[in-house]
Amino acid sequence: MNSSPRIDELKTSDLPAVSAVHIAAFPDSALTKLGSGAVERYYRWQLEGPHECSALGIWTGLGLVGFCFGGIFRGALQGFLKENRAYLAGRILCRPWLLTNSIFRERFNAGWRSLRRRSKKGNRAPKPSIRSFGILSIAVHPDHAGTGFGKMLMAEAERQAVIRGFARMDLSVHPSNVVAVRFYERLGWQRVGTAEKWSGHMIKALNAGADTGT
């Protein structure tokens, strides 16, 4: 029988397990197609880069079954590409067929365009009008779908945001991912923008007086 699930902070030693969950949960993502090493490097950058990261994992007797990376990220994608460009170029050379994949090509090109724009502007990051606790990535292994683990991770991320004094959370989801959108809406998240122009940005106002005890 599996032990009761527990949520705890992720460490760098957990990154191989994080990579395995990501690959299982997002088999068609551009990052997954670059291999487990690239996935691990991506999440290592989120843990070790110049961010205010709250990285949570959920474990059962089977090991890590889900994770959530939240906080304030300064160059989550651009910094990863810059720090790992030689490695990533090597991965693509070993997988030239990736460049024929329309989804991979679109996301890869978008990332590098973003990196070039950032380089031209220098290292100065724009000051946000409101400090918001962002959800960068959340995943639960498909073998544990429907267990409520995703809801547990989001609840703990929200608790961490309240503890840190944030009044709002935000995330981005692909508008076509109806299952994920409905999941967030059930948790009180709201779409930003009109139905015709919605890009997938969602926000949630936080209750500053919420109980932050364990």
C-alpha positions in Angstrom: 0.0 0.0 0.0 1.3 3.5 -0.9 2.1 5.9 1.9 0.1 9.1 2.2 1.3 11.9 -0.1 3.6 14.5 1.3 4.7 17.9 -0.1 8.1 19.2 0.4 10.7 21.6 -1.2 12.6 20.2 -4.1 16.4 20.0 -4.0 18.9 19.7 -6.9 19.2 16.0 -6.1 15.5 15.6 -7.0 16.0 17.0 -10.5 16.3 13.6 -12.3 12.9 12.6 -10.8 11.5 16.1 -11.8 12.7 15.4 -15.4 11.0 12.0 -15.5 7.7 13.5 -14.4 8.0 16.3 -16.9 8.7 14.0 -19.8 5.7 11.7 -18.8 3.4 14.7 -18.3 4.5 16.7 -21.4 5.6 14.1 -24.0 5.1 16.5 -26.9 6.8 19.6 -25.4 9.9 21.1 -27.1 11.9 20.6 -24.0 11.0 16.9 -23.7 12.1 16.4 -27.3 15.6 17.6 -26.4 16.0 14.8 -23.9 16.1 14.2 -20.1 19.4 16.1 -19.7 17.9 19.3 -21.2 14.8 19.0 -19.0 17.0 18.6 -15.9 19.1 21.6 -16.9 16.0 23.7 -17.4 14.7 23.0 -13.9 18.2 23.4 -12.4 18.3 26.9 -13.8 15.0 27.7 -12.1 16.4 26.5 -8.8 19.9 28.0 -9.1 19.3 31.1 -11.3 18.6 34.7 -10.1 15.0 33.9 -9.2 12.8 33.8 -6.1 11.7 30.2 -6.6 9.4 28.1 -4.5 9.9 24.6 -5.9 7.5 22.0 -4.5 7.4 18.2 -5.0 4.7 15.7 -4.0 5.9 12.2 -3.0 4.1 8.9 -2.4 5.6 5.5 -1.6 6.4 5.3 -5.3 8.6 8.4 -5.2 8.1 11.9 -6.8 4.8 12.0 -8.6 4.3 15.7 -9.2 5.9 19.1 -8.9 5.2 22.8 -9.0 7.7 25.7 -9.7 6.4 29.1 -8.6 7.7 32.5 -7.5 9.3 35.3 -9.4 11.5 34.3 -12.3 14.1 36.5 -14.0 14.7 35.1 -17.4 13.2 31.6 -16.8 13.5 30.8 -20.5 16.0 33.3 -21.8 18.5 32.7 -19.0 18.2 28.9 -19.6 18.9 29.3 -23.3 21.9 31.6 -22.7 23.5 29.4 -20.0 23.0 26.2 -22.1 23.2 27.3 -25.7 26.2 25.2 -26.5 24.7 22.1 -24.9 21.3 22.7 -26.6 23.0 23.2 -30.0 24.7 19.9 -29.5 21.3 18.2 -28.7 19.8 19.6 -31.9 22.7 18.4 -34.0 22.1 14.9 -32.6 18.4 15.2 -33.4 18.2 17.1 -36.7 14.7 15.7 -37.3 13.5 18.1 -34.5 13.8 21.0 -37.0 11.2 19.4 -39.2 8.7 19.3 -36.2 6.5 22.4 -36.5 5.7 22.6 -32.8 9.4 22.3 -31.8 10.5 24.7 -34.5 7.9 27.3 -33.5 8.8 27.2 -29.8 12.5 27.0 -30.4 12.4 30.1 -32.7 10.2 32.0 -30.2 12.7 31.3 -27.4 15.7 32.5 -29.4 13.9 35.6 -30.6 13.1 36.4 -27.0 16.7 35.9 -26.0 17.9 38.3 -28.8 15.4 40.9 -27.8 16.6 40.7 -24.2 20.2 40.9 -25.3 19.6 44.1 -27.3 17.8 45.7 -24.3 20.5 44.8 -21.9 20.0 43.0 -18.5 17.5 45.5 -17.2 14.3 43.8 -16.4 11.1 45.8 -16.6 9.6 46.6 -13.3 6.2 45.0 -12.9 3.3 47.2 -11.8 2.2 44.6 -9.2 4.4 41.9 -7.7 2.8 38.6 -8.6 3.7 35.1 -7.7 3.9 33.2 -11.0 3.3 29.6 -11.6 6.0 28.6 -14.0 5.3 24.9 -14.3 3.1 22.3 -12.6 2.9 18.6 -13.5 1.6 15.4 -12.2 2.6 12.0 -13.6 -0.2 10.7 -15.8 -0.3 7.5 -13.8 -1.7 9.6 -10.9 -4.2 11.7 -12.8 -7.4 12.3 -10.9 -5.8 11.8 -7.5 -6.1 15.5 -6.5 -2.3 15.9 -6.4 -2.4 18.8 -8.7 -4.9 20.6 -6.5 -2.7 19.9 -3.4 0.3 21.4 -5.2 -1.6 24.5 -6.2 -3.0 24.9 -2.7 0.5 24.7 -1.2 1.9 27.1 -3.8 -0.9 29.6 -2.9 0.0 29.2 0.8 3.6 29.9 0.0 2.7 33.0 -1.9 0.6 34.3 1.0 3.4 33.7 3.4 5.7 35.7 1.2 3.3 38.6 1.1 2.0 38.4 -2.4 -1.6 39.6 -3.2 -1.8 38.0 -6.6 -0.7 34.9 -8.5 -0.5 34.5 -12.3 0.2 31.8 -14.9 0.1 31.2 -18.6 -1.7 28.2 -20.2 -2.2 27.3 -23.8 -5.8 28.4 -24.7 -6.4 25.1 -26.4 -5.6 23.1 -23.3 -9.2 23.0 -22.1 -8.6 20.5 -19.3 -6.0 22.7 -17.7 -8.0 25.8 -18.1 -11.0 24.2 -16.4 -8.8 22.9 -13.6 -7.5 26.4 -12.9 -11.0 28.0 -13.1 -12.3 25.5 -10.6 -9.5 26.7 -8.2 -10.7 30.4 -8.6 -8.4 31.6 -11.4 -9.7 34.1 -13.9 -8.8 34.7 -17.5 -7.2 38.1 -18.4 -8.5 39.6 -21.6 -11.5 39.1 -23.8 -12.7 35.7 -25.1 -11.7 36.7 -28.7 -8.2 37.9 -27.7 -7.4 35.7 -24.7 -3.7 34.5 -24.9 -3.8 32.1 -22.0 -2.9 34.6 -19.2 -4.7 33.9 -15.9 -4.6 35.5 -12.5 -5.9 34.8 -9.0 -6.3 37.3 -6.2 -5.1 36.1 -2.8 -6.7 36.4 0.5 -4.1 38.3 2.6 -5.8 37.1 5.8 -5.6 33.4 4.8 -4.4 30.9 7.3 -0.7 30.3 6.7 -0.2 27.6 9.4 0.7 24.1 8.6 
